[in-house]
Amino acid sequence: MEKICTTTFVIIGNQSDIKFLHGNLQKLVYSKTTRLIQVAKKLCPQWITYNTDGHFFALTLDNSRQITFKVQTSQQPEPRLWFEICRKYQTTKCYYYAQMPHSRHYKTNDVSGKYFPGRYMVVDANGKANTVQSHRDLFDAVASIVPIQNIFSSLEQFGQAFSPHRQQVGIYDIIVVDERGKCLTPTKNMISKYIF
């Protein structure tokens, strides 16, 4: 697969649903059937047209009400399969966080920010990444890396001051989307719009 998209998923629910779902996913791991097409055949046999290439890995039972795992697909995140699996359990809810290959965007459907709170990603020249939640946190994080003042009244003003330093620091939007992938983040809150 080229342009790999890595997505982190968190599924929450009551103890019995999470135990049962984790057990089913663990069986797939043990039998080395972690390709998404195989997962769909085992857990959603009615979805005979499912054909997304990719696989899941790093499955953990975080606590009795939460599991976490990663999925690699080509080009973009693939939450549809996991939403469909969660529909089979009355109490489960699926959240994800994905890096969009070759773009300045990440995606999450965690509107509340409980599991994936960051709304911006700042990456220094050494590749160290830091997620931040607010404009103020973004300004402070960048000012700790490059010589700019961290007193700005808007993202536009910050973007103008930051643009000469964009080779030294990467700044990425973490876009909030609904279950259909529709963007919920107001355009005025996206930093990529202001970096030239």
C-alpha positions in Angstrom: 0.0 0.0 0.0 1.3 3.5 -0.8 0.4 6.6 1.2 -0.4 4.7 4.4 -3.0 6.1 6.7 -2.6 5.0 10.3 -5.7 5.4 12.5 -6.0 4.9 16.2 -9.4 3.6 17.4 -10.9 3.6 20.9 -14.1 1.6 21.4 -15.9 2.1 24.7 -18.9 0.3 26.1 -20.2 -1.7 29.1 -18.1 -4.5 30.5 -19.9 -7.4 28.8 -19.9 -5.8 25.3 -16.2 -4.8 25.5 -15.2 -8.2 26.9 -17.1 -10.0 24.1 -15.8 -7.6 21.3 -12.2 -7.8 22.6 -12.4 -11.6 22.7 -13.6 -11.7 19.1 -10.8 -9.4 18.0 -8.2 -11.3 20.0 -9.3 -14.6 18.3 -8.6 -12.8 14.9 -5.2 -11.8 16.1 -4.3 -15.3 17.3 -5.5 -16.8 14.0 -3.5 -14.1 12.0 -6.7 -12.9 10.3 -6.3 -9.1 10.9 -6.8 -7.9 7.4 -9.9 -5.7 7.3 -11.6 -7.9 4.6 -11.1 -10.9 6.9 -12.5 -8.9 9.9 -15.6 -8.0 7.9 -16.2 -11.6 6.8 -16.0 -12.8 10.4 -17.8 -10.0 12.3 -20.0 -8.5 9.6 -20.8 -11.5 7.2 -23.8 -9.6 5.8 -21.5 -7.0 4.3 -20.4 -9.1 1.3 -19.3 -6.1 -0.7 -16.7 -4.8 1.8 -13.4 -4.6 0.1 -11.1 -2.1 1.8 -7.5 -3.2 2.0 -5.7 -2.8 5.3 -5.2 -4.5 8.7 -5.6 -3.9 12.4 -2.8 -4.3 15.0 -1.7 -3.3 18.6 -5.0 -4.4 20.2 -5.1 -3.6 23.9 -7.8 -3.9 26.6 -7.2 -0.6 28.4 -9.8 -1.3 31.1 -13.0 -3.3 31.4 -14.9 -0.7 29.4 -12.4 0.3 26.7 -10.2 -1.2 23.9 -7.7 0.5 21.7 -6.1 -0.6 18.5 -4.5 0.8 15.3 -5.5 0.3 11.7 -3.4 0.9 8.6 -5.2 1.6 5.3 -4.3 3.2 2.0 -5.0 6.9 1.5 -7.6 7.6 4.2 -9.1 6.4 7.4 -11.6 3.6 7.3 -14.0 3.8 10.3 -17.1 2.4 8.5 -16.2 -1.2 9.4 -15.7 -0.4 13.0 -18.9 1.7 13.2 -20.8 -1.3 11.7 -19.2 -3.7 14.2 -20.2 -1.4 17.1 -23.8 -1.3 15.9 -24.0 -5.0 16.9 -23.4 -4.1 20.5 -25.9 -1.9 22.3 -23.5 0.1 24.4 -20.4 0.5 22.3 -19.2 3.7 20.7 -16.2 4.1 18.4 -13.8 7.0 18.3 -10.9 7.4 15.9 -7.9 9.6 15.3 -6.2 9.5 11.8 -3.3 11.1 10.1 -4.1 12.0 6.5 -1.2 11.0 4.3 0.7 13.9 2.7 -1.6 16.6 4.1 -1.6 19.1 6.9 -4.6 17.4 8.4 -5.5 14.8 11.0 -9.1 13.7 11.6 -11.0 12.6 14.7 -14.7 12.0 15.4 -14.1 12.7 19.1 -16.1 15.9 19.3 -15.8 16.2 23.1 -12.0 15.6 23.0 -12.2 13.1 25.8 -10.1 10.4 24.0 -8.3 12.6 21.4 -8.2 16.1 22.9 -5.7 17.8 20.6 -6.9 20.1 17.9 -3.4 21.1 16.5 -0.2 19.1 16.0 3.2 20.8 16.3 6.2 18.9 15.1 9.7 20.3 15.6 12.8 19.8 13.3 13.7 16.6 15.2 10.3 15.0 14.5 9.1 15.4 18.1 5.3 15.9 18.0 3.1 17.6 20.5 -0.7 18.0 20.3 -2.3 21.1 21.7 -5.9 22.0 22.3 -6.3 25.8 22.0 -4.9 28.7 20.0 -3.0 29.9 23.1 -1.4 26.4 23.5 -0.5 26.5 19.8 1.1 29.9 20.1 3.1 28.9 23.1 4.2 25.6 21.6 5.6 27.2 18.5 7.2 30.1 20.4 9.1 27.5 22.4 10.7 26.2 19.2 11.2 29.3 16.9 11.9 32.9 17.8 8.5 34.5 17.5 6.4 36.3 20.0 3.6 34.3 21.4 1.2 37.2 21.7 -1.3 37.0 18.9 -5.0 38.0 18.7 -5.9 35.7 15.9 -4.8 32.6 13.9 -4.3 34.9 10.8 -1.9 37.1 12.7 -0.1 34.1 14.1 0.1 32.5 10.6 1.7 35.6 9.1 4.4 35.7 11.9 5.0 31.9 11.6 5.2 31.6 7.8 9.0 32.4 7.6 9.6 29.5 10.0 7.5 26.8 8.4 10.6 24.9 7.3 11.6 24.5 11.0 8.3 23.5 12.5 5.3 21.6 11.1 1.8 22.6 12.2 -1.1 20.5 11.4 -4.9 20.8 11.9 -6.7 18.1 13.8 -10.2 18.3 12.1 -13.3 17.1 14.0 -15.7 15.1 11.8 -19.0 13.4 12.3 -19.6 9.7 11.6 -20.1 10.4 7.9 -16.8 12.2 7.7 -18.4 15.7 7.4 -16.1 18.4 8.8 -17.4 20.0 12.0 -14.3 22.2 12.6 -15.1 25.8 11.5 -12.7 26.9 8.7 -11.7 29.9 10.7 -10.2 27.6 13.3 -7.9 25.8 10.8 -4.3 27.0 11.0 -3.4 25.6 7.5 -5.6 28.3 6.0 -3.2 31.0 7.4 0.2 29.4 6.8 1.7 30.6 3.5 
